[in-house]
Amino acid sequence: MIKNLRCGDKIYNYNKSIIVKFVGRRAVLSTGVINGGYSENLTAIFNNDAKSSPGMGCILKAPTYKEHMEILSKELGLDPEYTSGLGTAADMENVSIIEEKYEELSVTALVTGGIETNGGRVGDPASYVERNGKTEPVKNGTINIIVSIDGNLPPRTLTRALITITEAKTAAIQELLEGSKYSSGIATGSGTDGVIVYSNLENENIYNDAGKHSKLGELLGRAVKKAVKEALAKQSNLTPETQKSVFRRGRRYGINLENIWSSYVEKNPEKFEKKLEWIEVLEKLEKEEEIVSLTSLYIHLLDQLEWKLLSKKIVKQHCSQIKKMIMESLGLNIEKIEEEDNLIESYKDIFVKYMEEKWV
């Protein structure tokens, strides 16, 4: 057993699963494939690492995912008729458990997460189409959130809590500036995220609001944001420090070492066999905070152009100014700047010029 929750429920880590066993009546709202939706008769919930082995996908124990989860429930010593569960590719050892309290009210978030392969922004191009219940297998990477609320919430409030939890997850990812793997946008989650939130029907304190203005909403937001960030750090080393990188900030716009190398070697074919040495130089340069800061401003202007918050004329003008500032900080000759209509190619040209002028 990992710990007891304030409401008395017990958390276990068994057979690559985090399991919460209830000691009383609970109101549960779940996105799980078994007993999903709203229920008041469940006795347990779980989150399972579905990988067959590290780095591998899930091997189903039955023809359908629903049947697979039912079999898994039995293997965990749970009755599938009274259980709901989530699946993920994250390791259960990397779970984050965060509790937030205010007087008699407490919220506990249990989160596993990884968005390194299928993190996306809502509205991105889809990965599959569903017809008659049949879909393609999902990719690895999921943020699964279980939230225990030691308070009595009517169904409508529990549903509102789900919205607040989702907003908190998205806010955590936005604050890390992690990009979508399917577009140039900032990710809002993965394509396979799941949530189970539940409240204590035996608690005498009834809460009618879980929105941002309420103390319950505040606790939900704080607990989930902290837990999501901690889980992503444990699972994927996605942290504020690792995000302090020119190429991690820019990769959603195709600003990465491989693309810059392609532009460089096209102009300097005689350096073809020096790729590894070339990368070594830029990997040191990409962490310089002044360059990261200016790059972040440049990319945010690209975002605002994409979101139609600024005109192409203004964005191009200010990106040009930022480009000069970056080149000056690198000691490059700004008199040789060539104006390009393609702002991404214009940015990549900074590092092409740097390696041409500074690297021998």
C-alpha positions, 0 to 999 in steps of 0.5 A, a space after each residue: 500500500 502507498 498511503 491512505 487518503 483522508 477519506 479512508 480510501 487506500 492506494 496500492 501499487 500492484 502489478 503495474 497498476 495504481 489502485 484505489 480501493 474505496 471504504 465507503 460509498 463514492 460518486 465516480 465520474 470516469 472516462 474509462 472504457 469499463 463503467 465509464 460515465 457517472 456511477 455510485 456503486 463502484 468499489 475501486 478504480 485503477 490506472 494501469 501501465 499497459 506496456 508489454 515491456 519498456 518502450 513497447 506497445 500494449 498487448 491486449 488480453 482479449 479481442 477488445 480493449 473493454 474485455 482486456 480491461 475487464 480481465 485486468 480488473 480480475 487479475 488485480 483482485 477487483 470485480 469488473 462489474 464494480 470497477 473503472 480503470 484507465 490505461 497508459 504507457 507511463 510507468 506507475 513508479 513515476 506517479 505523482 500524488 499531490 494533496 491540497 487542503 483547506 480546513 475540512 476540504 481536501 483534494 488529492 491528485 494521482 497523475 501519470 503522464 507522458 506526451 513525448 510521442 502523441 502530445 497534441 493541441 485540441 483541433 489538430 489533425 486526427 490520427 484515426 476515424 472511428 466506424 462502427 466502434 473500430 479504430 486504429 491502435 493508439 500511440 504511446 503517451 497519455 496523461 491519466 488523472 485520478 482525483 479524490 475529493 473528500 467532500 460530497 458533490 452532486 453529479 453536476 458538481 462532479 462534472 464541473 470538477 472534470 472541466 476544472 481538472 482538464 483546464 489544470 492539465 492544459 495549464 500545466 502543459 502550457 506553462 512548460 511550452 511543450 509543443 504538439 507533435 501534429 501541428 505548430 501549436 502548443 500542446 493541450 494534452 495527449 490524444 489518449 488522456 483519461 480522468 477519473 474523479 470521485 467524491 465521498 457520498 458519506 461526507 456531510 459537507 456538500 459542495 455545489 461549485 467546482 469552478 475557478 471561483 470556488 475554493 474547491 476549484 482552486 484546490 483542484 487546479 493547484 493539485 492537478 497542475 502540480 501533479 501533472 508537472 511532476 509526473 511529466 518530469 518523472 516520466 519524460 524529464 519534461 521540466 522548466 530546465 530542459 525546456 530552456 532550449 532553443 530547439 525544444 522551444 522551436 521544434 514545433 515550427 520545424 526549428 531543430 538541429 536536423 533541419 538547420 544542418 540540412 540548410 547548412 550542408 546544402 551551402 557547405 557540402 565540403 563539411 558533410 562528414 563533420 555533422 557530429 562535431 557541428 551538432 556538438 557546437 550547437 548543442 552547447 549554444 542552444 542553452 544560452 539563456 539570452 538566446 533562448 529568451 529572444 528565440 521564445 519572443 520570436 516564436 511567440 510572434 509566430 504564434 500570434 500570427 498563426 492565431 491572427 492576433 497580429 498582422 504579417 507585416 508587424 510580425 515580420 518587422 519585429 521578428 527581423 529586429 529580434 533576429 538582429 538582436 540574436 545575431 549581435 549577441 552571437 557576434 555576427 555581422 548584422 550588415 549581411 542580414 538577408 530579409 526572407 519572407 519565410 520567417 522560419 527559414 529566416 530564423 534558421 539562417 542565424 545558426 547557418 551564418 553562425 557556423 559559417 562565420 564562427 566554426 572552422 
